[in-house]
Amino acid sequence: MKFEQAQTLLRRRNSGATFRRRVVLRALERPRTQTELRNYLGMSNSGTLHLLRRMESEGLVRAVQRVGWTQVWERRTNTCDTDTADESVTGKT
């Protein structure tokens, strides 16, 4: 899925938590700051943090380090494969 398509789907009011989680897992192919994820998702600071904390409690992501006020996040190992996430988002196999 292209970045522009993901942005369009994320900005819909009813985009769904499942889709946002898949997008976060895809974005966390490398560690990213909370600000990068917030900008990518087009969500508020509090909404992004709430989503990340919920995913952390489910064992999908983890906070790696804090640099000043900036939190860096990464995907935990053995989580959803990005190819599988793409298939379930697009409906293609």
C-alpha positions, 0 to 999 in steps of 0.5 A: 500500500502506498503512503498516499493511500494509507493517509487517505484511509487513516483520515477517514473517521471510521478507519478502524483501530485494526487498520491503524495498528497494522499501519503502525506495525508497518511503520515500525520496520525501524525504530521511530519517534512518537512524533514521526508516528503521529505525523504518519498517522495524522492523529493527535499526540494523545491519540497516538500515545494511547494507541502505542500504550495499548499496543505495548500492553498487548506485546506488539510494540515497546518503548526503546528509549527516551531522548529528552521529551521524545520517546522512541518506539520499535516493533517487538520481535515475533509480531505481525509480518508486514506482508501479512498485514498488507494482505489483510489491509488490502484484501489481496493474497 
